Amino acid sequence: MNHTSRTYSKADAQWLFKMAWRDGKASGKRLVLFMASIILGIAAVVSIQSFSNNLKENITIQSKALMGADFVIDSEQLPNEKVQRIIDSLGGQNAREVNFVSMVAFPNSGATKFMQVRGIEGGYPFYGTLMTKPISAGKKYQRNNGALVDGTVLLQYNVKVGDSIKIGNSVFPILGTLLSVPGSTGIGASFAPSVLIPFHSVEGTGLLQKGSRIDYNYYFVAKPEQDLELLNETVDPILDAERADMDTHTETSERLGRRYENVGRFLNLVAFIALLLGCVGVASSVHIYIKEKLRAVAVLKCIGATRKQTFLIYLIQIAGMGLLGGLIGTVAGLVLQQLFPLILQGLLPFQVELSISFQAILMGLTLGLFMSVLFALSPLLSTWYVSPLQVLRIDEQGSFASKKARLWVLAAIVLFTFLFAFWLLQNWQRAFVFVVGILITFAVLAGFANLFMKGIKKYFPSSWGFTARQSLLNLFRPNNQTTVLVLAIGVGMFLISTLYFTKDFLLAKANLENNEQSPNIILFDIQTEQKEAVVNSILLDELPVISTIPIVTMRVHSIKGKLANAIRLDTTSTINQWIINHEFRITYRDSLISSENSVEGEWPSVAIAGEPIPISLSDNVARDAQVKLGDHMVFNVQGVIMETVVRHIRTVDWGRVQLNFSILFPKGVLEKAPQFHVVTTHAPDEATSATMQRELVHKFPNVSILDLRQILSLIEDILNKISWVINFMAFFSILTGIMVLIGSVRTSKYQRIKESVLLRTIGARSKQILRITALEYLYLGLLGSGIGLLLAVLGSQMLAYFVFEIPFTPSWVPFLVILPGITFLVLLIGLGNSISVLRSPPLEVLRKEKS
């Protein structure tokens, strides 16, 4: 008995697979676009996830090499007695470094360059490689009092090994070309390329002056079995109180991972949108496909097939297509992944070694099968409730019997969407908001589609001509596809336009101002006694002095009456620790600049003798210090205690290429405080800039000059790479949306064939049928894409306000290009559907479709 049962089950399964294969083979063309939706969505997810996994693995593996040591203690000043005791208690540093940025000169060529000077003592780096040419130069530069200079700089200024380099008051022979050094990223090294000299020779340069930005680093090799996490938790708070800090290689790994987090989030968002578009394509394609198959299901039931058997035939068919689509999409994703290191070259501090991510492969195959079945379940349920009588007549009542089952399927789809969004975005609130936004979009689109149909039905224009009336009737006739097509078109338009607006946000925030009114040369570290001479030197070269900005350094002494040390020790305090540990560089002026906007209060405020000094805070400082208008803050200005009151809060666009400050003082308060100055000017060409820089470096070796024209090409290259990534991934999602659109509209062809044949049979001309079809798809295209675009504008405005915190200025491209383009595409596909019908006799078409 059991043997017979097993034989029957096996034969039954074989019959189901055979029927699914035969029916699928006969309908292959209809399912190709269904597969295309899956392939593109899976390819986007697999490529991005596989690359992200590789990037995380590379950062973890190379974290020691990126730092060059197990942990480092860094400070902006020489260690005091307490910090030195901590260093000694750890066994003493294995290497130490002093680094700062400065102008350096090449006496042989007369050229100057803004560079990062790093004075090294000891065997640093202990991990990774100090790559030099010749190799021996990295081992002997310290004892021979020589310099290792960035290779790109040597090529740029036609300088070679054996020449000399002047840093401040000292001249060093160039012993070797510096090819790579741990801790220098591609971007940072390009802005201020490195030059390495011995630690003991830095003092002789005369550049370690008061007010200069100097960092001291002490590198350590951990002892065996030393718990770096515990060490950091114990020592770092003590160092923070002494204006020092500890970093471990594991922290560096985490920080570097966060540094590329935003890029990863955007790519994950793109992948999610591409996959969601694929899901919409699956649902809409299968919905129309299954409706066409309902008569075939009824026939099967007439000849004895059960509900379960007919349901499983099409479930097997869809699952097989999903598995195949997932397999092709996974392979395509792994191929696409190879492009990411090339695209992001120069944005990462190391070469990413690509490997096959089995997690991404498993995810691609699983997603292909799972999303196909899940998003096809709702239309597939129709096969369960089909009556055999539907062979003879149309029976629409069956769909109502599945309402409860459809609700369960809908709940499963929402849960899947939320879980997948959470997995990609790593934030349940963002995932929840995103899913709610998608649900609202679907609801609004479906609601408008139904209102549109009811409105046409109620206010039908009976006086219109035959073709116009027939095109409107098609929108609300039985078995119409208006809601499905409006949803597919509208959601595609919504996601594509939102992605386009987001792309504009990202590129606008990275925009670099470069005009005649903007300074392109910045001189800083100018001492007060040098300011007038520096300004005169610039004026003698007939260049403008755009601004002279005084900078005073200070630290927070107390906030709202509570001392900084008390805040540090208070474990319940929610004030951000960086506020009390940071050395602020502030300025004083009586106006706001273009990158600042008032939030609360008024500026300038006038200082009144005997009262607290009014100050202006940037909104991030006010938030992190937890102060508002009228609150008091006391600052330690290099030993002088100053009581202030918050009179103004402003926003600052930190992305602008200009000097911005967290704290502003009014004029008439800090003029006599110890300070240094920043002077900005504009050089019209490279020759003028080079002449001015040579003169200034010769007269004032401590003054650093940042020539923005020298780094402009680098910034533009970086922005071009970012733009390329964004545009490429946006195009990838747009392509997915177009494929979904083609699939949905193309599949609806099989619902139009019978109507077209009947119209031809009763005497309608081909031009009339084409006109009816054109008008119908024009209505659908305009309705779906128009509502989708309006929803995208609303969603993007919220995104700009809540996420990017910038004003929203919508681009006209979606209105002038994407909206007409999508509408025209819908119209074109719709007309293409009818051409094959119109070119053949009605009987031939019906026989062909029946076969």
C-alpha positions in Angstrom: 0.0 0.0 0.0 2.8 2.4 1.0 4.7 1.4 -2.1 1.7 2.2 -4.3 1.2 5.5 -2.5 4.8 6.4 -3.1 4.6 5.4 -6.8 1.5 7.5 -7.2 3.0 10.5 -5.5 6.1 10.3 -7.7 4.0 10.0 -10.9 1.8 12.8 -9.7 4.9 15.0 -9.1 6.3 14.1 -12.6 3.0 15.0 -14.2 2.9 18.4 -12.4 6.4 19.3 -13.5 5.7 18.1 -17.1 2.6 20.2 -17.3 4.4 23.2 -15.8 7.2 22.8 -18.4 4.8 22.4 -21.4 2.7 25.4 -20.4 5.8 27.5 -19.6 7.4 26.6 -22.9 4.3 27.6 -24.8 4.2 30.9 -22.9 8.0 31.5 -22.9 7.9 34.9 -24.6 5.5 36.2 -22.0 7.8 35.2 -19.2 11.0 36.5 -20.5 10.3 40.1 -19.3 9.1 38.6 -16.0 12.6 37.0 -15.7 14.3 40.3 -16.7 12.8 42.1 -13.7 14.2 39.4 -11.4 17.6 39.4 -13.1 18.2 43.1 -12.8 17.0 43.4 -9.2 19.1 40.4 -8.1 22.2 41.6 -10.0 22.0 45.0 -8.2 21.7 43.4 -4.8 24.3 40.7 -5.3 26.9 43.1 -6.7 26.6 45.7 -4.0 26.3 43.2 -1.1 29.3 41.1 -2.4 31.4 44.2 -2.7 30.3 45.5 0.7 31.3 42.2 2.3 34.7 42.3 0.5 35.2 45.9 1.7 34.5 45.0 5.3 36.8 42.0 5.2 39.6 44.0 3.7 39.2 46.7 6.4 39.3 44.2 9.2 42.3 42.3 7.8 44.2 45.4 7.0 43.4 47.5 10.1 46.9 47.0 11.6 48.5 47.9 8.4 46.3 51.0 8.0 47.5 52.2 11.4 51.0 50.8 11.3 50.8 49.7 15.0 48.5 48.0 17.4 47.6 51.2 19.1 48.6 54.9 19.2 48.4 57.8 21.7 48.1 61.1 20.0 48.0 64.7 21.3 48.1 68.2 19.9 50.9 69.1 22.4 53.9 67.5 23.9 52.8 65.0 26.6 52.5 66.5 30.1 53.8 64.6 33.2 50.6 62.5 33.6 50.5 61.5 29.9 54.2 60.6 30.0 53.6 58.4 33.0 50.9 56.5 31.1 53.2 56.1 28.1 56.0 54.8 30.4 53.5 52.4 32.2 52.7 50.8 28.9 56.4 50.0 28.4 57.3 53.2 26.5 56.4 53.9 22.9 58.0 51.8 20.2 58.1 54.8 17.8 57.0 58.4 17.9 56.0 61.0 15.3 55.4 64.8 15.1 53.4 65.9 12.0 52.1 69.1 10.6 51.3 70.7 7.3 53.6 73.3 5.8 54.9 74.8 2.6 58.1 73.1 1.5 60.5 74.4 -1.2 62.6 72.6 -3.8 65.7 74.9 -4.2 66.9 73.3 -7.4 63.6 74.1 -9.3 62.4 77.0 -7.2 59.0 75.3 -6.8 56.9 75.1 -3.6 54.3 72.6 -2.4 51.8 72.3 0.5 52.8 69.0 2.2 52.4 67.0 5.3 55.7 66.9 7.2 56.1 63.8 9.3 59.0 63.5 11.7 59.5 59.8 12.6 61.7 58.1 15.2 61.8 54.4 15.7 60.8 51.4 13.6 57.5 52.7 12.4 55.5 51.2 10.7 55.4 47.9 12.6 52.7 46.5 10.3 52.2 47.2 6.6 55.1 48.4 4.5 56.9 51.7 4.1 57.5 51.4 0.4 60.4 53.5 -1.0 62.6 53.6 -4.0 65.3 52.6 -3.5 64.2 50.1 -0.8 67.1 50.9 1.5 66.0 54.6 1.8 63.3 53.7 4.2 65.8 52.2 6.6 68.6 54.9 6.5 66.7 58.2 6.2 66.6 58.7 10.0 70.3 58.1 10.7 71.4 60.0 7.5 69.2 63.0 8.3 67.5 62.8 4.9 64.0 63.0 3.5 61.6 60.7 1.8 59.3 62.6 -0.6 56.1 61.6 -2.2 56.7 60.1 -5.7 54.0 62.1 -7.4 55.4 65.4 -6.1 58.9 64.5 -7.4 57.4 63.8 -10.9 55.2 66.9 -10.8 58.2 69.3 -10.1 60.8 67.3 -12.0 62.8 66.7 -8.8 64.9 63.5 -8.4 66.6 61.5 -5.6 69.8 63.4 -4.7 68.2 66.8 -4.9 67.3 68.7 -1.8 64.1 69.9 -0.1 63.8 72.9 2.2 61.4 72.7 5.2 61.3 75.9 7.2 64.9 76.8 8.0 66.3 73.4 7.3 67.5 71.7 4.1 67.4 67.9 3.7 68.8 65.7 1.0 66.2 63.6 -0.8 67.3 60.0 -0.1 64.4 58.2 -1.7 61.0 58.3 -3.3 58.1 57.6 -1.0 55.6 55.2 -2.7 53.3 54.4 0.2 53.0 54.8 4.0 50.4 53.5 6.4 47.7 55.9 7.4 47.8 58.0 4.2 44.5 57.8 2.2 44.3 58.4 -1.5 42.4 61.6 -1.0 44.4 62.9 2.0 47.7 62.1 0.4 46.7 64.0 -2.7 45.7 67.2 -0.8 48.8 67.2 1.3 51.3 64.6 0.2 53.8 63.3 2.7 57.4 64.0 3.3 59.2 62.0 6.0 62.2 63.4 8.0 63.9 62.3 11.2 62.0 63.3 14.4 65.1 64.9 15.9 65.5 67.3 13.0 62.0 68.8 13.2 62.9 71.3 15.9 65.6 72.9 13.6 62.9 73.8 10.9 61.6 76.5 13.2 58.0 75.5 12.3 56.9 74.3 15.8 55.5 77.7 16.8 52.7 78.7 19.1 49.4 78.6 17.2 50.6 76.0 14.6 48.6 72.9 14.2 50.8 70.1 15.4 50.1 66.4 16.2 52.3 64.1 18.3 51.8 60.4 17.8 53.2 57.6 20.0 53.0 54.1 18.4 52.9 50.9 20.4 53.2 47.2 19.6 50.8 45.3 21.9 52.0 42.7 24.3 50.9 39.1 23.7 47.3 38.5 24.9 46.9 42.2 25.7 43.2 43.2 25.7 43.1 46.3 23.5 39.4 47.0 24.1 39.8 46.9 27.9 43.0 49.0 27.7 41.2 51.6 25.6 38.2 51.7 28.1 40.6 52.2 31.0 43.2 54.6 29.6 41.3 56.7 27.0 39.1 58.6 29.6 42.2 59.6 31.5 44.0 60.7 28.4 40.9 62.7 27.3 41.1 64.8 30.4 44.7 65.6 29.5 43.9 66.6 25.9 45.2 63.4 24.5 43.6 60.3 22.9 44.1 56.6 22.4 43.3 54.8 19.2 43.5 51.0 18.7 43.7 49.3 15.3 40.2 47.8 15.9 38.8 51.3 16.4 40.5 52.4 13.2 38.8 49.6 11.4 35.4 50.5 12.8 35.9 54.2 12.1 37.0 53.5 8.5 34.0 51.3 8.0 31.8 54.2 9.2 33.6 56.6 6.9 32.3 54.7 3.8 29.0 54.0 5.5 27.1 56.8 3.6 28.3 55.5 0.3 27.3 52.0 1.3 23.9 53.2 2.5 23.2 54.9 -0.8 24.3 51.9 -2.8 22.1 49.7 -0.6 19.2 52.1 -1.1 19.7 51.8 -4.9 19.8 48.0 -4.7 16.7 48.0 -2.6 14.9 50.2 -5.1 16.1 48.0 -8.0 14.9 44.9 -6.2 11.5 46.5 -5.3 11.0 47.4 -8.9 11.7 43.8 -9.8 9.1 42.7 -7.3 6.6 45.1 -8.8 7.5 43.7 -12.2 6.9 40.1 -10.9 3.6 40.9 -9.4 2.2 42.9 -12.3 3.5 40.4 -14.9 2.2 37.4 -13.1 -1.2 39.1 -12.4 -1.8 39.6 -16.1 -0.3 36.3 -17.1 -2.5 34.3 -14.7 -5.6 36.1 -15.7 -4.9 34.9 -19.2 -4.5 31.3 -17.9 -7.8 31.1 -15.9 -9.6 29.5 -18.8 -6.9 26.9 -19.2 -7.2 26.2 -15.4 -10.9 25.8 -15.8 -10.3 23.3 -18.6 -7.9 21.3 -16.4 -10.5 21.1 -13.6 -13.1 19.9 -16.1 -10.9 17.0 -17.0 -10.3 16.0 -13.4 -7.4 18.1 -12.1 -7.8 19.2 -8.5 -7.4 22.7 -7.1 -4.1 21.8 -5.6 -2.8 20.4 -8.8 -3.7 23.4 -10.9 -2.3 25.7 -8.3 1.0 23.7 -8.1 1.5 23.7 -11.9 1.7 27.4 -12.1 3.6 27.7 -8.7 6.2 25.3 -10.1 6.4 27.3 -13.3 6.9 30.7 -11.5 9.3 29.2 -8.9 11.4 27.7 -11.8 11.5 31.0 -13.6 12.5 32.7 -10.3 15.3 30.3 -9.6 16.6 30.6 -13.1 16.3 34.4 -13.0 18.1 34.4 -9.6 20.9 32.3 -11.0 21.4 34.6 -14.0 21.1 37.7 -11.8 23.7 36.4 -9.3 26.2 35.7 -12.1 25.5 39.2 -13.5 25.9 40.7 -10.1 29.3 39.0 -9.5 30.5 40.3 -12.9 29.2 43.8 -12.1 31.0 43.7 -8.8 34.3 43.8 -10.6 33.6 47.4 -11.7 33.4 48.8 -8.1 37.1 48.8 -7.3 37.8 50.6 -10.6 35.0 53.1 -9.9 36.1 53.8 -6.3 39.9 53.8 -6.9 41.4 56.8 -5.2 38.5 57.0 -2.6 39.8 54.1 -0.6 43.1 53.9 1.3 43.9 50.4 0.1 43.4 48.1 -2.8 40.3 45.9 -2.3 41.0 42.3 -3.0 37.9 40.8 -4.4 36.7 37.4 -3.6 33.5 35.4 -4.1 31.0 36.1 -1.4 29.1 32.9 -0.8 26.7 34.8 1.4 25.8 37.1 -1.6 25.5 34.1 -3.9 23.1 32.2 -1.5 21.2 35.4 -1.0 20.8 36.0 -4.8 19.5 32.4 -5.4 17.2 32.5 -2.4 15.9 36.0 -3.2 15.2 35.0 -6.8 13.1 32.0 -5.8 11.5 33.6 -2.7 10.5 37.0 -4.2 9.1 35.3 -7.3 6.9 33.0 -5.3 5.9 35.6 -2.7 5.0 38.4 -5.1 3.2 35.9 -7.4 1.1 34.3 -4.7 -1.7 36.9 -4.8 -2.4 36.4 -8.5 -1.7 32.7 -8.2 -4.5 32.4 -5.6 -7.0 33.1 -8.5 -6.3 29.6 -9.9 -7.4 28.0 -6.6 -10.9 29.5 -6.9 -11.5 29.1 -10.6 -14.7 27.2 -11.4 -14.9 24.6 -14.2 -17.9 26.6 -15.4 -15.5 29.4 -16.4 -14.9 27.5 -19.6 -18.4 28.5 -20.6 -18.9 31.9 -18.9 -16.9 34.6 -17.1 -17.1 34.0 -13.3 -15.6 36.9 -11.3 -17.0 35.8 -7.9 -14.1 33.5 -7.2 -11.8 36.3 -6.5 -13.8 37.4 -3.5 -13.5 34.0 -1.9 -9.8 34.5 -1.6 -9.9 37.9 0.2 -8.7 36.4 3.5 -5.9 34.5 1.8 -4.9 37.7 -0.1 -4.6 39.6 3.2 -2.2 37.0 4.5 -0.2 37.2 1.4 -0.1 41.0 1.6 1.0 40.8 5.2 3.8 38.5 4.2 4.9 40.9 1.4 4.9 43.9 3.8 6.9 41.9 6.4 9.4 40.7 3.7 9.9 44.3 2.5 10.4 45.6 6.0 12.9 42.9 6.9 14.8 43.3 3.7 14.9 47.1 4.1 16.1 46.7 7.7 18.8 44.2 6.6 20.1 46.6 3.9 19.7 50.0 5.8 20.7 48.6 9.3 18.1 51.0 10.9 14.6 49.9 11.8 13.2 53.4 11.9 14.5 54.2 8.3 13.2 50.8 7.1 9.8 51.4 8.7 9.5 54.9 7.2 10.6 53.6 3.8 8.1 50.7 3.8 5.3 53.0 5.0 6.2 55.5 2.2 6.0 52.6 -0.3 2.6 51.5 1.1 1.2 55.0 1.0 2.5 55.3 -2.6 0.7 52.1 -3.6 -2.5 53.1 -1.8 -2.5 56.6 -3.4 -1.9 55.1 -6.9 -4.5 52.4 -6.5 -7.0 55.0 -5.1 -6.4 57.4 -8.0 -6.8 54.6 -10.5 -10.1 53.5 -9.0 -11.4 57.1 -8.7 -10.3 57.8 -12.3 -12.3 54.7 -13.5 -15.4 55.6 -11.4 -15.2 59.2 -12.6 -15.1 58.2 -16.2 -17.9 55.8 -15.7 -20.1 58.3 -13.9 -19.3 61.3 -16.2 -18.9 59.3 -19.4 -18.7 61.7 -22.5 -21.3 60.1 -24.6 -21.0 62.9 -27.3 -17.4 61.9 -28.1 -16.5 60.0 -31.2 -16.3 56.2 -31.4 -12.6 55.8 -31.0 -12.4 58.2 -28.0 -15.4 56.5 -26.3 -14.0 53.0 -26.9 -10.6 54.0 -25.4 -12.3 55.2 -22.3 -14.6 52.2 -22.0 -11.5 50.0 -22.1 -10.3 51.6 -18.8 -13.3 50.3 -16.8 -14.5 47.3 -18.8 -14.5 43.8 -17.2 -11.1 42.3 -16.8 -9.4 45.7 -17.3 -5.8 46.1 -16.3 -6.0 49.8 -15.4 -5.2 49.5 -11.6 -2.3 47.0 -12.3 -0.7 49.1 -15.0 -1.2 52.4 -13.1 0.5 50.8 -10.1 3.4 49.4 -12.1 3.9 52.7 -14.1 3.3 54.9 -11.0 5.6 53.0 -8.6 8.3 52.8 -11.2 8.0 56.6 -11.9 8.0 57.3 -8.1 11.1 55.3 -7.4 13.0 56.5 -10.5 12.2 60.2 -9.8 13.0 59.9 -6.1 16.4 58.4 -7.0 17.0 61.1 -9.5 16.2 63.9 -6.9 18.4 62.1 -4.4 21.2 62.0 -6.9 20.8 65.8 -7.3 21.0 66.3 -3.5 24.2 64.3 -3.2 25.9 66.1 -6.1 24.7 69.5 -5.1 26.1 69.1 -1.6 29.5 68.1 -3.1 29.5 71.1 -5.4 32.7 73.2 -5.4 32.4 76.9 -5.8 35.1 78.3 -8.1 34.6 81.9 -9.4 36.4 85.2 -9.3 34.7 86.2 -6.1 35.8 83.0 -4.4 39.4 82.8 -2.9 41.5 80.2 -4.6 44.6 80.7 -2.4 44.5 80.5 1.4 47.4 81.5 3.6 47.3 80.4 7.3 49.4 80.2 10.4 50.2 83.9 10.0 51.4 85.4 13.3 50.0 88.8 14.3 53.3 90.5 13.8 53.5 89.1 10.3 50.0 90.0 9.1 50.7 93.4 7.8 53.9 92.3 5.9 52.1 89.3 4.4 49.2 91.5 3.2 51.6 94.1 1.7 53.5 91.3 -0.1 50.2 90.2 -1.7 49.2 93.7 -2.7 52.7 94.3 -4.2 51.9 91.4 -6.6 48.8 93.2 -7.6 46.5 90.5 -6.1 43.4 91.3 -4.0 43.2 90.5 -0.3 39.7 89.0 -0.1 39.6 88.5 3.6 41.8 88.6 6.7 40.5 86.3 9.4 41.8 86.3 13.0 41.7 83.0 14.8 41.8 82.5 18.6 42.1 79.2 20.3 40.1 78.4 23.4 38.5 75.6 25.4 35.2 75.2 27.3 35.6 76.0 31.0 32.0 75.5 32.1 28.5 75.1 30.6 25.5 76.6 32.5 27.6 76.8 35.7 28.9 73.2 35.6 32.7 72.9 35.2 34.1 70.9 32.3 35.9 68.4 34.6 32.7 67.8 36.5 30.9 67.1 33.2 33.6 64.6 32.3 33.2 62.7 35.5 29.4 62.8 35.5 28.4 59.5 34.0 24.8 60.7 33.8 25.7 63.7 31.7 24.3 63.7 28.1 26.5 66.6 26.9 28.7 65.3 24.0 32.2 64.8 25.3 33.9 66.4 22.3 32.5 69.8 23.4 34.6 69.8 26.5 37.7 68.1 25.1 37.9 70.1 21.8 40.2 73.1 21.4 38.0 75.5 19.4 39.4 77.8 16.8 37.1 80.8 16.7 36.9 84.2 15.1 35.2 87.5 15.7 33.1 89.5 13.2 30.0 91.6 13.0 28.3 89.8 10.1 27.3 86.4 8.7 28.8 84.9 5.6 27.1 83.1 2.6 27.4 79.7 4.2 25.6 80.7 7.4 21.9 81.2 8.1 20.2 82.4 11.3 18.1 79.9 13.3 17.4 81.9 16.5 18.4 85.3 17.8 20.1 88.1 16.0 23.7 88.7 14.9 25.7 90.9 15.4 25.2 91.4 19.1 27.0 94.2 20.9 29.2 93.4 23.9 28.3 95.6 26.9 30.9 96.3 29.6 30.2 94.4 32.8 27.9 91.9 31.2 28.6 88.4 29.7 29.9 88.5 26.2 27.3 87.6 23.5 28.3 84.7 21.2 26.9 82.9 18.2 26.9 79.1 18.1 26.5 76.7 15.1 23.4 74.6 15.6 25.5 71.4 16.0 27.5 72.9 18.9 24.3 74.2 20.5 22.8 70.7 20.2 25.8 68.8 21.5 26.4 71.2 24.3 22.7 71.2 25.1 22.4 75.0 25.3 19.8 77.5 24.0 19.4 81.2 23.8 20.2 82.9 27.1 22.4 80.0 28.5 25.8 80.9 29.8 29.1 79.3 28.8 32.6 80.1 30.2 35.7 79.7 28.0 39.4 79.5 28.9 41.1 81.7 26.3 44.7 80.6 26.8 44.6 81.2 30.6 42.0 84.0 30.6 38.5 83.1 31.7 35.7 84.7 29.7 32.0 84.4 30.6 29.7 84.4 27.6 25.9 84.1 26.9 24.4 82.5 23.8 22.6 85.2 21.8 22.5 83.6 18.4 22.3 80.1 16.8 22.9 79.5 13.1 23.3 76.8 10.6 26.6 76.3 8.8 27.1 74.7 5.4 30.3 72.8 6.3 30.5 71.4 2.7 31.3 74.9 1.3 35.0 75.3 0.4 35.6 78.3 2.7 36.5 78.9 6.3 33.6 78.2 8.6 33.5 78.5 12.4 31.5 76.8 15.2 31.7 79.9 17.5 31.6 83.6 16.7 32.5 86.4 19.1 31.6 90.0 18.4 34.2 92.6 17.6 35.8 94.6 20.4 36.5 91.6 22.7 39.3 89.4 21.4 41.5 91.8 19.4 44.3 91.7 22.0 44.1 87.9 22.7 47.0 85.7 21.4 46.0 84.8 17.8 47.1 83.9 14.4 45.5 84.9 11.1 44.3 83.5 7.8 44.5 85.6 4.6 42.7 84.7 1.4 43.3 85.9 -2.1 42.6 85.1 -5.8 45.3 84.3 -8.3 44.2 84.5 -12.0 46.7 82.0 -13.3 49.4 79.4 -12.3 52.3 81.7 -13.0 51.1 84.5 -10.8 50.3 82.0 -8.0 53.8 80.4 -8.3 55.5 83.8 -8.1 53.6 84.9 -5.0 54.1 81.6 -3.3 57.9 81.6 -3.8 58.2 85.1 -2.4 56.1 84.3 0.6 57.8 81.0 1.5 61.1 82.7 1.2 60.1 85.6 3.5 57.8 83.7 5.9 58.8 80.0 6.1 56.2 79.3 8.8 53.3 80.4 6.7 51.4 77.6 5.0 49.8 78.2 1.6 46.9 76.1 0.2 46.5 76.7 -3.5 43.0 75.5 -4.3 43.8 75.6 -8.0 46.3 72.8 -7.4 43.7 70.6 -5.8 40.8 71.7 -7.9 41.4 69.0 -10.5 41.7 66.4 -7.7 38.3 67.5 -6.2 36.7 67.5 -9.6 38.1 64.0 -10.3 36.7 62.8 -6.9 33.3 64.4 -7.6 33.3 62.9 -11.1 33.8 59.5 -9.6 31.1 60.0 -7.0 28.8 61.3 -9.8 29.6 58.4 -12.0 28.8 55.9 -9.2 25.5 57.7 -8.4 24.5 58.1 -12.0 25.5 54.5 -12.9 23.5 53.0 -10.1 20.6 55.4 -10.7 20.6 54.3 -14.3 20.7 50.7 -13.2 17.5 51.2 -11.2 15.9 53.2 -14.0 16.7 50.3 -16.4 15.1 47.9 -14.0 12.0 50.2 -13.9 11.8 50.4 -17.7 12.1 46.6 -17.9 9.3 46.2 -15.4 7.2 48.7 -17.3 7.8 46.9 -20.6 6.9 43.6 -18.9 3.7 44.9 -17.4 2.5 46.7 -20.6 3.7 44.0 -22.9 2.0 41.2 -21.0 -1.3 43.1 -21.1 -1.1 42.5 -24.9 -2.8 39.2 -24.4 -5.8 40.8 -22.7 -6.2 43.1 -25.7 -6.1 40.6 -28.5 -9.7 39.3 -28.2 -11.1 42.9 -28.1 -9.0 43.9 -31.2 -10.1 40.8 -33.1 -13.8 41.4 -32.2 -13.5 45.0 -33.4 -11.9 43.9 -36.7 -14.6 41.2 -37.1 -17.5 43.8 -36.8 -15.7 46.1 -39.3 -13.4 48.4 -37.4 -10.5 49.6 -39.4 -6.9 49.2 -38.4 -6.4 53.0 -37.9 -9.4 53.1 -35.5 -8.0 50.2 -33.4 -4.6 51.8 -33.3 -6.2 55.1 -32.3 -8.2 53.4 -29.5 -5.1 51.6 -28.3 -3.0 54.8 -28.4 -5.5 56.8 -26.4 -5.9 54.1 -23.8 -2.2 53.8 -23.2 -1.8 57.5 -23.3 -4.3 57.9 -20.5 -2.6 55.1 -18.5 0.9 56.5 -19.1 0.0 60.1 -18.1 -2.1 59.0 -15.1 0.5 56.6 -13.6 3.6 58.6 -14.3 2.0 61.9 -13.4 0.8 60.7 -9.9 4.1 58.9 -9.4 6.1 62.1 -10.1 4.0 64.2 -7.8 4.5 61.6 -5.0 8.2 61.6 -5.8 8.4 65.4 -5.4 6.6 65.2 -2.0 8.8 62.3 -0.8 12.0 64.0 -2.0 11.1 67.2 -0.2 10.7 65.3 3.0 14.0 63.5 2.3 15.7 66.8 1.7 14.3 68.4 4.9 14.7 65.5 7.3 17.7 63.6 6.0 19.9 66.0 4.1 18.7 69.2 5.9 19.0 71.3 2.8 16.5 73.4 0.8 14.7 71.4 -1.9 14.8 72.7 -5.4 13.3 70.0 -7.7 15.0 69.5 -11.0 13.0 70.0 -14.2 14.5 66.9 -15.8 11.8 64.5 -14.4 9.0 66.8 -15.5 10.4 67.6 -19.0 12.2 64.3 -19.8 11.2 61.4 -17.6 7.5 62.1 -17.5 7.1 62.4 -21.3 9.6 59.7 -21.8 7.8 57.1 -19.7 4.4 58.2 -21.2 5.8 57.8 -24.7 7.3 54.4 -23.8 4.0 53.2 -22.5 2.3 54.4 -25.7 5.0 52.8 -27.9 4.7 49.4 -26.2 0.9 49.6 -26.3 0.9 50.3 -30.0 3.5 47.5 -30.5 1.1 45.1 -28.9 -1.5 45.8 -31.5 0.6 45.7 -34.7 1.0 41.9 -34.8 -2.8 41.5 -34.4 -3.6 44.1 -37.1 -1.2 42.5 -39.6 -2.9 39.1 -39.6 -6.5 37.8 -40.3 -8.7 37.5 -37.1 -9.0 33.7 -37.4 -5.3 33.3 -37.7 -4.6 35.4 -34.6 -7.2 33.5 -32.6 -5.8 30.1 -33.7 -2.2 31.3 -32.9 -3.2 32.5 -29.4 -5.1 29.3 -28.7 -2.0 27.3 -29.6 
